[in-house]
Amino acid sequence: MILAGGDGARLQSLTRKISGDDRPKQFCAFQGSITLLDPTRQRIALSVPNKYTLTVVTQTHERFYKPLFRDSAENRLLVQPINKGTAPAILLSALKIADLSPSATVAFFPSDHHFTNESQFMANVENAFAAVPTISETITLLGIKPDKREIGYGWIEPDGTPEERTNGGLLRVRRFWEKPASRKSSCVAVAYGIAL
């Protein structure tokens, strides 16, 4: 499931300069004609066939997403009437997938992330999928160790050290920090949430 229903309010002044309108960042072409959503779809296709990938969008953004999905099946889009945030989009998506395939394993991918090594990232996603049989009914988060402190985002604090990893390198979560102060910690930035 690709989460592409956000309004992109924080970057709207930048996206307005680039595109000339109020399009959300996931539909903005920052490099040539490539939007942030385009490489997300390509990245996921490395491991998940397009026919199993759904994208949640918001009705008010139709003029921005419709051209990107003109060659896709209509049932690959899940259109929410209005943007109510990430949690309602995940719930709506999970309910839709549960209706389509009650025993499915589901991965949620934000549509506005950038990776320099997409194949390595997707290898980690595949490892998370492989761990499902041993950690069923659990949520798995894929995180990236930050290269600097960033207090504008929430952080996940792992429970344990890398030497204590089990289930293919997985660690339990000790706690979530909501935009913590810039003190030294052993947290990792949340990259993607994979619901298993």
C-alpha positions, 0 to 999 in steps of 0.5 A: 500500500502506497500512502499518497493522500497527504496535502504536503502543506509543509513544502507547499511554498516550494512545490508552488514555485516548482509546479505553479500550483498547490499540488502536494509534494508526492505529485511534484516533479522535483527532477525533470518530469519525475514526481516523488511518487514515481520512484516509490512505485518503481521501488516497490515493483522490485519486490511486489507485482503492480497487481498487488500494489494499491495506492491511497489518494485523496479525491481533492487531488484527482487532477494530480494523480489521474495522469500518473495512473492513466495506464493503471487499473482503476482498482489499484487506487483507493480514493479517500474523500478527504485527507484525515491524516496517516492513521485513518489512511492506514485504517482505510487501506487495511480494511480494504485489503482485509476485504480483498484478501483476509490473510494478506501480509501488508506493507505501507510505503510513504510516497515521498521518501528518497533512497540512494540504494533502492535495491538494498532497501527492498531487500530489507523489505523482503527480509521483513516479509520473510520474518512474518511466519515467526512474528505473526500479528506483529508490526515491523518497522524498517528504520534507518540509522540517521547520519545526524540529529534531526529533531523535526521527526519522531524516532524509534528507540530499539530495545537491545543491541545489534548483538541481541537481534533475532528473527533475521536481524529484528529488534523489539522497540523500546519506545517511540520519541515524538520529536525529541531534543537533540541529545545523544541517543541510540534511536533510529529514524523511522523510514517505513512502517511495515504492518505484518 
